[in-house]
Amino acid sequence: MEYTRLGPLRVSVVGLGLWQAGSRLWGTKGSARNWALRVVGEALDQGVNLYDTAEIYGWGESERLLGQALRAAGAGDDVIVATKVGGFRTTRYTILKAVKGSVKRLGRPPDILQHHWPPPIHSRLCWVARGLEEAVEKGLAHYIGLSNYPARLLEGILYCFHRLEPVSLQIQYNLAYRSPENKLIPLAHRRGLGVIAWSPLAKGALAGLRRAQTGAQKGDPVFREASRDERLQEALETVAKRYGATKAQVALAWIIAKGAIPIPGTRKPERVREYAHASSIRLSKSDVDLLDKASTRYLYKWGRCYRSLQWLRLIPSPLQYLAIRFAGGV
Ligand SMILES: NC(=O)c1ccc[n+]([C@@H]2O[C@H](COP(=O)([O-])OP(=O)(O)OC[C@H]3O[C@@H](n4cnc5c(N)ncnc54)[C@H](OP(=O)(O)O)[C@@H]3O)[C@@H](O)[C@H]2O)c1
């Protein structure tokens, strides 16, 4: 495994996403315990040290399973746990309350506390910043991260931090969703934020999966588009053959070549080794160019600016909270 920096933290160039553990939309709620232990155990064996979860994944189940799995494997201090409080947490009080729940479920303070998506349009960005800063100052988390903040809101919230600086920005980024390259990623890099790429495989489409199997995949237009994009699938196949690799590994290696950290998820322990080995693939410049060309249209297809999850900003936070809470998380 290769390692890189996320602010002051040393993290593997490939992380692991834990949305798939205990999730309603991935069909694993209430039934993930055994394989989640194996997935995390395998990832630790492979040298993966960055683990991403969130309070809304299975409404706490993913955090609980990750905490159990890390303890069962006797994971060391070098493991970096990143969790997220929902974007409906918009005040100091609600953020602190949420983080205390996460700490309990994880059995440790998270290393990175991320705000999952920007607050609703009527809320104040600076209230969010205060809550995140205070959580770290109270020892409930070690560092601050942001997620799904488009460029304008990222600039706005960065202006609000006075005592601490966020270390990371987690965004949707893959070969079939390249809008962040236009403005957001250059801004994040200029402001010293490490970029974590969620959905690095477009939920399996970039690994070659053609048919949606789960609610998470069915509801994702990027999955639909990428799974039918013959030109992109062929480019992945061509490059994969050259490196004796799989399409998934090439899709992950492309993200690494772009300077971001992919956090692929899975419900199958055997995939973890495949993901981890993407860290040893160094794509040549001509192969990165080939993949860039085959995916150029995704620089604008979903909008020039970052739009993922921005529709949530139109819904008042209590309604967001109630809808997600009573659905049992996502
Ligand atoms: N910040 C945010 O708003 C946000 C949003 C979404 C996700 N995330 C994070 O990002 C992580 C990963 O993103 P993601 O959940 O969107 O998924 P992803 O990593 O893009 O794709 C993962 C899925 O691809 C499937 N897959 C991989 N190789 C395959 C193959 N050869 N054939 C068929 N299917 C294959 C896996 O299916 P199996 O399960 O069958 O292995 C897996 O569930 C999440 O776990 C979460 O931590 C963050």
PDBQT file of the ligand as one rigid body, heavy atoms in Angstrom, charges set to zero:
ROOT
HETATM    1  N1  LIG A 401     -20.122  12.132   1.199  1.00  0.00    +0.000 N 
HETATM    2  C1  LIG A 401     -21.131  11.623   0.564  1.00  0.00    +0.000 C 
HETATM    3  O1  LIG A 401     -22.148  12.297   0.341  1.00  0.00    +0.000 OA
HETATM    4  C2  LIG A 401     -21.081  10.195   0.092  1.00  0.00    +0.000 A 
HETATM    5  C3  LIG A 401     -22.073   9.721  -0.783  1.00  0.00    +0.000 A 
HETATM    6  C4  LIG A 401     -21.965   8.396  -1.230  1.00  0.00    +0.000 A 
HETATM    7  C5  LIG A 401     -20.926   7.589  -0.797  1.00  0.00    +0.000 A 
HETATM    8  N2  LIG A 401     -20.010   8.075   0.090  1.00  0.00    +0.000 N 
HETATM    9  C6  LIG A 401     -18.902   7.227   0.560  1.00  0.00    +0.000 C 
HETATM   10  O2  LIG A 401     -18.216   6.677  -0.569  1.00  0.00    +0.000 OA
HETATM   11  C7  LIG A 401     -18.148   5.263  -0.458  1.00  0.00    +0.000 C 
HETATM   12  C8  LIG A 401     -18.142   4.622  -1.831  1.00  0.00    +0.000 C 
HETATM   13  O3  LIG A 401     -19.049   5.206  -2.755  1.00  0.00    +0.000 OA
HETATM   14  P1  LIG A 401     -20.361   4.429  -3.276  1.00  0.00    +0.000 P 
HETATM   15  O4  LIG A 401     -21.038   3.793  -2.150  1.00  0.00    +0.000 OA
HETATM   16  O5  LIG A 401     -21.136   5.426  -4.050  1.00  0.00    +0.000 OA
HETATM   17  O6  LIG A 401     -19.857   3.275  -4.220  1.00  0.00    +0.000 OA
HETATM   18  P2  LIG A 401     -18.577   2.980  -5.153  1.00  0.00    +0.000 P 
HETATM   19  O7  LIG A 401     -17.398   2.831  -4.293  1.00  0.00    +0.000 OA
HETATM   20  O8  LIG A 401     -18.538   3.888  -6.306  1.00  0.00    +0.000 OA
HETATM   21  O9  LIG A 401     -19.004   1.544  -5.708  1.00  0.00    +0.000 OA
HETATM   22  C9  LIG A 401     -19.056   0.487  -4.819  1.00  0.00    +0.000 C 
HETATM   23  C10 LIG A 401     -19.931  -0.613  -5.356  1.00  0.00    +0.000 C 
HETATM   24  O10 LIG A 401     -19.409  -1.085  -6.595  1.00  0.00    +0.000 OA
HETATM   25  C11 LIG A 401     -19.721  -2.458  -6.706  1.00  0.00    +0.000 C 
HETATM   26  N3  LIG A 401     -18.695  -3.175  -7.472  1.00  0.00    +0.000 N 
HETATM   27  C12 LIG A 401     -17.363  -3.060  -7.370  1.00  0.00    +0.000 A 
HETATM   28  N4  LIG A 401     -16.747  -3.904  -8.237  1.00  0.00    +0.000 NA
HETATM   29  C13 LIG A 401     -17.732  -4.564  -8.882  1.00  0.00    +0.000 A 
HETATM   30  C14 LIG A 401     -17.742  -5.553  -9.886  1.00  0.00    +0.000 A 
HETATM   31  N5  LIG A 401     -16.611  -6.039 -10.399  1.00  0.00    +0.000 N 
HETATM   32  N6  LIG A 401     -18.940  -6.004 -10.319  1.00  0.00    +0.000 NA
HETATM   33  C15 LIG A 401     -20.095  -5.532  -9.788  1.00  0.00    +0.000 A 
HETATM   34  N7  LIG A 401     -20.148  -4.576  -8.820  1.00  0.00    +0.000 NA
HETATM   35  C16 LIG A 401     -18.978  -4.097  -8.384  1.00  0.00    +0.000 A 
HETATM   36  C17 LIG A 401     -19.688  -2.992  -5.284  1.00  0.00    +0.000 C 
HETATM   37  O11 LIG A 401     -20.701  -3.975  -5.185  1.00  0.00    +0.000 OA
HETATM   38  P3  LIG A 401     -20.657  -5.064  -4.006  1.00  0.00    +0.000 P 
HETATM   39  O12 LIG A 401     -21.230  -4.366  -2.829  1.00  0.00    +0.000 OA
HETATM   40  O13 LIG A 401     -21.510  -6.144  -4.536  1.00  0.00    +0.000 OA
HETATM   41  O14 LIG A 401     -19.216  -5.416  -3.812  1.00  0.00    +0.000 OA
HETATM   42  C18 LIG A 401     -19.895  -1.794  -4.404  1.00  0.00    +0.000 C 
HETATM   43  O15 LIG A 401     -21.019  -1.811  -3.571  1.00  0.00    +0.000 OA
HETATM   44  C19 LIG A 401     -19.342   4.902   0.427  1.00  0.00    +0.000 C 
HETATM   45  O16 LIG A 401     -19.183   3.649   1.050  1.00  0.00    +0.000 OA
HETATM   46  C20 LIG A 401     -19.354   6.052   1.399  1.00  0.00    +0.000 C 
HETATM   47  O17 LIG A 401     -18.443   5.821   2.459  1.00  0.00    +0.000 OA
HETATM   48  C21 LIG A 401     -20.060   9.366   0.523  1.00  0.00    +0.000 A 
ENDROOT
TORSDOF 0
